[in-house]
Amino acid sequence: MSKHAFVVAVSEYQTENNLLGVKEDVPTILPVLTNYGFNDVEVIQDEKATQENIIRGLNTLVKGRKPGDICIFYFSGHGFLLPKNFLGNNDPDGRDEALVPYEGVLSSLILDNWLGEFFENSIPDEVVFWGLYDSCYSGDISKNVFFPDEFEKTLQIEDIVIDSPPQLPKNSQSKKTQELILDGTFKKVFHFGAAMEYEKALCKNINGKSRSVFTWAIAEVLAGTPELTAQEFEEKVTHKVAEITRAHTPKLTAPPNFATEKIFS
């Protein structure tokens, strides 16, 4: 068994929709990965976190993995919810959620159903895969100002440069990662997002530093109780987030038979 991780954090965007709190996320999440035995870790940040580099990194993360191997994809940055039927797709709710790479333009968005199709075609059978998404709307897949120390990790349509359509899944009927987990297609894939489908994840001032609340909560929980089941992990992180804010609630989507399995193992 081997363990591999791909960490993406975007604090400074090409389009100036920057996220101060994300600067703390890499030094926060890396010790967690090390403590769990992830020694093969690739990190890309800011101008390196382009759509091309993220897709390349995802390919590297899962390519050639063997049964029993464990992979983690961690993303912290802006999330984006496209306007209803914006792409004329077949999404059940008519809307696509997306991760926003460094470019911050429409063509660079990484759509939730594109990720679902990529994972379905690329993750080898019996490989354990965790996706940790510290961005808005991540429970189904930016940060405007609320108060001086509080920022949403979401962008509005007016914040996105409309150039050309983003990369679409080859199959127009492709499902989101969470749907593929729930319908049994994925046996060992876990999707843990900072916020429900309709919520916006936050950066807040915590102990004198602007931090992404979800990432901070993960690190706090796993530093104190490393031996957790997936269900316990969700419950404890949710409780820890609630100590800081009620604005968003983490959401874990896990295969039914694996809710009681130890995480990252």
Secondary structure in CASP SS format (residue, H / E / C, confidence):
PFRMAT SS
TARGET T0000
AUTHOR 0000-0000-0000
METHOD secondary structure of the structure
MODEL  1
M C 1.00
S C 1.00
K E 1.00
H E 1.00
A E 1.00
F E 1.00
V E 1.00
V E 1.00
A E 1.00
V C 1.00
S C 1.00
E C 1.00
Y C 1.00
Q C 1.00
T C 1.00
E C 1.00
N C 1.00
N C 1.00
L C 1.00
L H 1.00
G H 1.00
V H 1.00
K H 1.00
E H 1.00
D H 1.00
V H 1.00
P H 1.00
T H 1.00
I H 1.00
L H 1.00
P H 1.00
V H 1.00
L H 1.00
T H 1.00
N H 1.00
Y C 1.00
G C 1.00
F C 1.00
N C 1.00
D E 1.00
V E 1.00
E E 1.00
V E 1.00
I E 1.00
Q E 1.00
D H 1.00
E H 1.00
K H 1.00
A C 1.00
T C 1.00
Q H 1.00
E H 1.00
N H 1.00
I H 1.00
I H 1.00
R H 1.00
G H 1.00
L H 1.00
N H 1.00
T H 1.00
L H 1.00
V H 1.00
K C 1.00
G C 1.00
R C 1.00
K C 1.00
P C 1.00
G C 1.00
D C 1.00
I E 1.00
C E 1.00
I E 1.00
F E 1.00
Y E 1.00
F E 1.00
S E 1.00
G C 1.00
H C 1.00
G E 1.00
F E 1.00
L E 1.00
L C 1.00
P C 1.00
K C 1.00
N C 1.00
F C 1.00
L C 1.00
G C 1.00
N C 1.00
N C 1.00
D C 1.00
P C 1.00
D C 1.00
G C 1.00
R C 1.00
D C 1.00
E E 1.00
A E 1.00
L E 1.00
V C 1.00
P C 1.00
Y C 1.00
E C 1.00
G C 1.00
V E 1.00
L H 1.00
S H 1.00
S H 1.00
L C 1.00
I E 1.00
L E 1.00
D H 1.00
N H 1.00
W H 1.00
L H 1.00
G H 1.00
E H 1.00
F H 1.00
F H 1.00
E H 1.00
N H 1.00
S H 1.00
I C 1.00
P C 1.00
D C 1.00
E C 1.00
V C 1.00
V E 1.00
F E 1.00
W E 1.00
G E 1.00
L E 1.00
Y E 1.00
D E 1.00
S C 1.00
C C 1.00
Y C 1.00
S C 1.00
G C 1.00
D C 1.00
I C 1.00
S C 1.00
K C 1.00
N C 1.00
V E 1.00
F E 1.00
F E 1.00
P C 1.00
D C 1.00
E E 1.00
F E 1.00
E E 1.00
K C 1.00
T E 1.00
L E 1.00
Q C 1.00
I H 1.00
E H 1.00
D H 1.00
I C 1.00
V E 1.00
I C 1.00
D C 1.00
S C 1.00
P C 1.00
P C 1.00
Q C 1.00
L C 1.00
P C 1.00
K C 1.00
N C 1.00
S C 1.00
Q C 1.00
S C 1.00
K C 1.00
K C 1.00
T H 1.00
Q H 1.00
E H 1.00
L H 1.00
I H 1.00
L H 1.00
D C 1.00
G C 1.00
T C 1.00
F C 1.00
K C 1.00
K C 1.00
V E 1.00
F E 1.00
H E 1.00
F E 1.00
G E 1.00
A C 1.00
A C 1.00
M C 1.00
E C 1.00
Y C 1.00
E C 1.00
K C 1.00
A C 1.00
L E 1.00
C E 1.00
K E 1.00
N E 1.00
I E 1.00
N C 1.00
G C 1.00
K E 1.00
S E 1.00
R E 1.00
S E 1.00
V H 1.00
F H 1.00
T H 1.00
W H 1.00
A H 1.00
I H 1.00
A H 1.00
E H 1.00
V H 1.00
L H 1.00
A H 1.00
G H 1.00
T C 1.00
P C 1.00
E C 1.00
L C 1.00
T E 1.00
A H 1.00
Q H 1.00
E H 1.00
F H 1.00
E H 1.00
E H 1.00
K H 1.00
V H 1.00
T H 1.00
H H 1.00
K H 1.00
V H 1.00
A H 1.00
E H 1.00
I H 1.00
T C 1.00
R C 1.00
A C 1.00
H C 1.00
T C 1.00
P C 1.00
K E 1.00
L E 1.00
T E 1.00
A C 1.00
P C 1.00
P H 1.00
N H 1.00
F H 1.00
A C 1.00
T C 1.00
E C 1.00
K E 1.00
I C 1.00
F C 1.00
S C 1.00
END
